Every structure is written in structure tokens, then in C-alpha cells.
């Protein structure tokens, strides 16, 4: 699923506003194991489970926003479609979403 740069920014800022950790870095160019060069969205963090929970809450709130039109709602990914995976990055972990890319 491809999302707009605007939606990517809105989602990342909403997750960061929850303040689950200070060590949080969003990437839109991660290529995980067995992705063969395909890029996806990822989050580098020291608290991967908390970040995943925050993201699930943000996406649910966005879907329940009565002020969004149908086109906007259709562009918001559903948590259960994201299929998050993790990789170790030394002291940190990246949670990445092979099914989620940012449109150019």
C-alpha cells in the first residue's frame, strides 16, 4: 500500500506526540530481509512494542475521525494489513512494514 508524503508525516507526528520513547526515528527507505531492494516504512526505536501499540492507536483514531472524507479514509492503512516485522540494529530495533511505502 502506498501512502502520500502528507499522510506519512501526519502518522509519524501523531505517534511521536504520544511520547512512548525519546529514541524514535522514522524511515521511508528501509529494505528488510527478503525484500530484495524494495523499500518500505520503518521505525527505529528502543521500544518497538510500545511504538507498535501507539501506531495502532493512531491509525484507529484516524479511521474514527468524523471530519475526514471517504477518500482520505480509504488512504489510511489498517493496522492488521501492515504485517510488522523487526530487525536488530545494534542497541536499537527497527519495526518495518513491508506492505507500506511512501509515494514519491
C-alpha positions in Angstrom: 0.0 0.0 0.0 1.3 3.4 -0.9 0.5 6.4 1.2 1.1 10.1 0.5 4.0 12.0 2.0 1.4 14.2 3.8 -0.2 11.2 5.4 3.2 9.6 6.3 4.1 12.9 8.1 0.7 13.1 9.9 1.0 9.5 11.1 4.6 9.8 12.3 3.9 13.1 14.1 0.9 11.7 15.8 2.9 8.6 17.0 5.7 10.9 18.2 3.2 13.1 20.1 2.3 10.1 22.3 5.9 10.2 23.6 6.4 6.5 24.1 10.2 7.0 23.8 12.7 9.7 23.0 14.6 7.3 20.8 12.4 7.2 17.7 13.4 7.7 14.1 11.1 7.2 11.1 12.4 5.9 7.7 10.7 5.6 4.4 13.6 3.8 2.7 14.1 0.7 4.7 14.7 -2.6 2.9 14.4 -5.5 5.2 15.3 -9.2 4.9 13.9 -10.9 1.8 12.6 -7.6 0.4 15.2 -7.7 -2.5 15.7 -4.0 -2.6 12.1 -2.9 -2.2 11.7 0.0 0.2 9.2 0.4 3.0 8.3 2.4 6.1 10.2 1.6 9.2 10.7 3.0 12.7 14.0 2.7 14.6 13.4 2.6 18.3 14.4 1.2 21.7 10.8 0.3 22.5 9.4 -1.5 19.4 6.3 -2.9 21.2 5.2 0.5 22.6 5.7 2.1 19.2 3.6 -0.6 17.5 0.8 0.0 20.1 1.0 3.7 19.6 0.8 3.3 15.8 -2.2 1.0 16.2 -4.0 3.6 18.3 -3.1 6.5 15.9 -4.4 4.6 12.9 -7.7 3.6 14.8 -8.2 7.3 15.8 -7.6 8.4 12.2 -10.2 5.9 11.0 -12.7 7.2 13.5 -12.2 10.8 12.7 -15.7 12.0 11.5 -14.2 15.1 9.8 -12.3 13.0 7.1 -13.9 12.4 3.8 -14.2 8.9 2.3 -11.2 9.4 0.0 -9.0 10.3 3.0 -10.3 7.4 5.0 -9.6 5.0 2.2 -5.9 6.1 2.1 -5.3 5.4 5.8 -3.8 1.9 6.3 -5.5 -0.6 8.6 -3.2 -1.9 11.3 -3.8 -5.6 10.5 -2.7 -5.0 6.9 0.7 -3.7 7.9 2.3 -7.0 9.0 5.1 -5.5 11.0 8.5 -7.2 11.2 11.6 -6.4 13.2 15.3 -6.4 12.7 18.1 -5.7 15.2 20.1 -2.6 14.7 22.7 -3.0 17.4 21.2 -1.5 20.6 18.0 -0.4 18.7 15.3 -2.3 16.8 13.7 -1.3 13.5 10.0 -2.2 13.2 9.3 -2.2 9.5 6.2 -2.6 7.4 6.9 -4.4 4.0 3.4 -3.6 2.8 3.7 0.1 3.4 5.5 2.5 1.1 5.5 6.3 0.8 4.6 7.6 -2.7 7.1 9.8 -4.4 
